[in-house]
Structure formats: structure tokens, C-alpha cells
Amino acid sequence: MLTRTDEIADILLVDDREDNLIALEALLGSFKNYRLVKAMSGHEAIGMLDDYDFAVILLDVQMPELDGFETAAIIRRRPRHRSIPIIFVTAINKEERYLYRGYEAGAVDYMFKPLDPVILQSKVGVFADLHLKNRLLREQSKQLSDRELLKQRAAMQTRELEGLRRYRNLAESMPHIVLRATPTGELEYHNELWSTYTGLTIGNSAGLGWQSAILSADLPKAMAVWQEAMEKGCRYETECRLRRADGAYRWHWIKADPEFDTDGNIIAWLGTCTDIEDRKSFEAQMRDAKTQAQAANEAKTHFLANMSHEIRTPLNAIMGFTELLMDPKISPEEQLKGVSIVRRNCHQLMKIVDEILDISKVEAGELVTESIETPVIDLLNEVRMLLMVQARKKGIDLVLETISAVPARVLTDSTRLRQIILNVVSNALKFTQAGSIRVDTHVETGAEARAMLHIAVTDTGVGIDERHADKIFQAFSQADSSTTRIFGGTGLGLALSRRLARAMGGDLSLTKSAPGQGSTFLITVDVGLVADSKLIAPGRVTPENEMSKPFDMPDAACLAGKRILLIEDAEDNQLLIQQYLSRTGAVLEFAGDGEEGVRMALANDYEVVLMDIQMPLVDGYEATTQLRAAGYSKPIIALTAHALIEERDKCLRTGCTGHLTKPIDRRQLIESLIGAVP
């Protein structure tokens, strides 16, 4: 074994941080035959190359100005220094894209911080020992006779074979397929991973047999790039799919560099194959995500424009007629008409807000449905009475009929079912200018006291082109942009109704439609059967009284002398409720926040407390909890802008005895107070 105790191997340590250099020096400084040379930048390291005969370079990746990748590339471009082994020492992520760049820059290995001292010393020792032995051979060869020179050459060949063996061992340990091919591209060496991965034996892979592992669709491109690389003598690089031993194809990044002799002739190609299937999959996901994000952004823009139109339209009417009502010269008839218009547009705004809240709940999977006894005919009749005025105004015949015997009562969420039917029939009224709308109802009885309620809504309206049949059930969408311009609407009604129907165990579908020939929508809802409910014979649904009930208010002084505490932070709402109760004889007192309200309620004898929920500091939930904890037993009625069932249930669980939603209906407020006071 060729050794000499006075021989020193120069090892270059490159890192922009002095503490890292000190750490490396501590790990390697115990070896007396190492001379550690330190550089704190890529430029400084390059400037030292001509002053030392480095056995190996330990190179940090992340450095200012000239990083490790760039420094390695410059070293590799210098013929005198291109053979110096470079080991990257880095704390960067182990993602394959960093490894690709490192090997591309000429690294022989990667070591990741924190460093394992044994592995570091072992790897540096291999290259340092090889460097010293090669240097010793070069020096001794100058002094030996011809016979001794022959012996040394033989020894050198042995060393080269040993080095080749070591490099082959290194190739076997790498997590990549390693290949060596002749100048014409015939495979002459591959590591074991190639055979393990592709299932091809040495004989199958020899020559041009390796091409059989490439997907046939990718082979023409791969071979064209290969042919160009051989003609130009430049790097071969491509992406293609390789067949795995189990028959699956996965994307690989194939790279091969030419190996030249001293005359500049290509003597071999050295290449690697790296699995990039996960990267390709991630890139595809990113492209899909980008497409979806762009679509979502476009949908958001369309939605905001549509919402602006839908909200501003009733606001315009409300603000305009409010201004007109302030005119002292306006006649009582005009005042009544203006108030009616303001009221109608307020309800339209409430409908828009409720639909947005409902569809948000459904899409978040947080919608809660009830199952209560619901009179089927009364519910259908209520829908008829709510829409009859609009139908008569357009001259449309609105017919509701049961086409089979239906139970008088079923178990379902009556609020959601009414909402679905109203949305679908209102949609039919919007798009029908003449003719009729039929609402046919029947029940299919199932097992275990369950049944499926079927409601078919058929109109003679504009109809829907088959191309747009699915689009009408998408949130914020209508058949096309002209639909919004001509008929208006948020595009939420049918989308929300379908989601509600599915949440109730059924569905909403378009069963028949053609442009100019009308449409038929089918609502199905899973309902429970009430044991003692009688069956109602099929027939037309008609109200007991064709005329709607007059809007009458409870008698004046109906709350005479009753002390009521209103806990409300908004002065406008305080004034509004004071006006609502001005003729009832109630004695109304105010608290501006929850903390003050709790003190007043406990210190005075009120008949009932009206509790606003959303207040600063102490909100309505906390104030109610404090009152109940203190033993307060009088009725507490919640006033909240949250109209969802979940919010009502939360109010009741907190301790409220009633729940009223904003905007507050005057009649409902007074009736709730009458029912609450003794």
C-alpha cells in the first residue's frame, strides 16, 4: 500500500458562515494528514484553486453573490480542476429539484445538515486517500526505472480498478438509475436499480434493448433528442415514461453527459434516470388549481356584479320612494302605494340575504333540518296565496292539484320545503309570460313509515336549451348572460333549492324542457308518515276563503301598563321599537349594552326582556346566560339579524324563551309580547 506519513491532503471548506466552518474543522481537524483550507465565499474559493492541490471540496449551497451551484459550475469549466470531487454540504430541502440542480452542476454527493460525523469522515477519507495515492504514484513514477515504472503502472491500474469498483459501489448506493453507454448509445453498464425497476435483465437491456422500457408514445421524441445530442456531442436531457416491473409507467428525467478522451473524442455516455412522477403530478395539480382559481375568480366577479345589480335595484326603489314620502304634498293614496313598494322591496332584499346565507350553510355542510308535523294541503295553499297576486297580474293560471291521495300531515322541515316550492314556482312565474303553471303533488309510500313526496311544477314559459340544462343548478348562474339582463335574479334560487332538497333526502331536477315550450321541474323530498294522519282524496287545492285576510293589528292598549326592557345598542332600533309599541300602552325602558341590561333586569320588575344578540363587550348570549345564572325567570325574547335555524336553536339553548329576526315585523313583535306577558 503506497503511503507516506509526511503527505498532506488539502481539503477546501467553503461556507459563508464562520460557525459552519468551525464545525467542519472540528469534525475533520483530528486527522493529521488533512490540511483544512477555509473560504467564506465562492469567489474566494475559486481564487484558491491555483494555490493548492485539493483532494476534495466541501461546498455550501446557499451563499450570497455566488451560490454553491454557480461556484461548482465555474470549477467544472476549468480543465485543470474539473476532476476535483465536490460534495455539497447544505441545509436546503431534500426535494428532487434541488438534487437535480446539484448533480447537474457536477456534485459527486450531497450531505445534509446536521452532519453525521462518521459518514462525513468516511466520504472525505475515501477521496483524500485516493488523492494522496494518486499524487504519490505521480511523484514516484518520475524516480523509478523503467522496470519499476511498469510495476507502478500495474499498481496504478489496480488502483484504477479499485477506484472503478468504489465508484460502481457508489452508483449502486445512489437512489437513481445509473447508466453507461457506448458512443453510439448501446448500453454497456447499469446499476442494479435499473433491473429492479424495469424488470429487464442484463441481456434484455444490452445494446439498444433498453429502449423497450420507454413508453412507445414517448420513444420518438426521446430518440430524436438522443440523436441530436450524439451529433452535437452535448448533454442529453429529456423527460419520458419508463415501464416499471409491475407494468405501470412513471415519468422519469433522463440525463446523460458525454465522456471525452484526451483528443476530445466521445468514449462513453454517463447518465441517470430519476423518477419525477410525483413532481409531474404536482405540476398537473397546480395547473388544475390555477384553472379552478381563475374560474372561481371569474365566477366571483360575475357574482359581485350580479349581486350589486340585485341589491341596488330594490335599494333604488326604497331610497327613491322614501324621498317621495317625505314630500308633504303627496296624497294619502300615493303614500300608501309608496309604502307598499318600499315594503315589497325590503322583503326582496331579505330574500337575497337569506338565500346567500342558506347556500353558504349547505356548501359548508352545516345546514340543519327539522322534522316536524306539516299539513301538506295547508302548505300548498300558503304557496298558492303568496304567489296568486303575481300570477293574476301576469294573467297566468296557477293551478295546484294533488293527483293521488296524500296524507293530511307528514314529518318534514316545513320551512325548507316551503322555501323550495316557492323558489321553483316563483322561477316558473318569472319565465312565463302567458299560459299556466301547474303544481301536481303525489306521495309514494315506502318502508318503515317513510314516503317520498313528489311535486312537479310545469310551466308554459320560455323553456331551456338542452345545452344549459345543468348550468341552471349552479350557484350564481343562469342559462346565459341574456337571462340575467332580461329577467333579473341572483341565480341562487334553483341552486339553493336543489341543495336543500338533497339535504332532505330528495332532489330537484329538470325532467322536461324545450325552448319556447315550457319546462317541468320535479321536487322530491323524503318525509315521515304520521301514524294517525288521514288521507286526503286527490283534487284541486283551493283556499277555504278566496280573499286574503286583512292586515289587522292587535287592539290598542293591548300591553297597557306592562313594563318591558329593551336591551339594544343601536339608537335607530330603539326608536323603531318604541314607535311599534307606542299604541299598545306598554312602558318601554332601554339599556344600551348587555352589561347595563343585566343590572336593570335584576334591579327592576319587568314583564319581559327584549334582548338584542349582537352587541359589543357583553353580547346577548352572555347577558342571557348571566341573567339565568342569577335566577332570573321572566321571559327573554331574542332580537337577532341571524335568521338561520341554528341561530334560533342557539338562542333557545342559551335561555331565551322566544326568537324574532330582524328586520322586525311589527305584528309579530306585538303578538310575541302578548304571548309572553301574563
Buried (B, 14 or more C-beta within 10 A) or exposed (E): EBEEEEBBBBBBBBBBEEEBBBBBBEBBEEBEBBBBBBBBBBEBBBEBBEEEEBBBBBBBBEBEEBBBBEBBBBBBEEEEBEEBBBBBBBEBEEEBEBBBBBBBBBBBBBBEEEBEEEEBBEBBBBBBBBBBBBBBBEEBEEEBEEEEBEEBEEBBEEBEEEBEEEEBEBBEEBEBBBBBBEBEBEBEBBBEBBBEBBBBEEEBBBBEBBBEBBBEEBBEEBBEBBEEBBEEEEEBBBBBBBBBEEEEBBBBBBBBBBBEEEEEEBEBBBBBBBBBBEBBEEEEEEEEEEEEEEEEEEBEEBBEEBBEBBBEBBBEBBEBBEEBBEEEEEEEEBBEBBEEBBEEBBEBBBBBEBBBBBBBBBEEEEBEBBEEEBBBBBBBBBBBBBBBEBBEEBEBEBBBBBEBEBBBBBBBBBBBBBBBBBBBBBBBBBBBEEEBBBBBBBBEEEEEEBBBBBBBBBBBBBBBEEEBBEBBBEBBBBBEEEBBEEBBBBBBBBBBBBBBBBBBBBEBBBEBBEEEEBBBBBBBBBBBBBEEBEEBEBEEBEBEEEEEEEEEEBEEEBBEEBBBBBBBBEEEBBEBBEEBBEBBBBBBEBBBBBBBBBEBBEEEEBBBBBBBBBBEEBBBBBBBBBBBEEEBEBBBBBBBEBBBBEBBEBBEEBBBBBBBBBEBEBEEBBBBBBEBBE
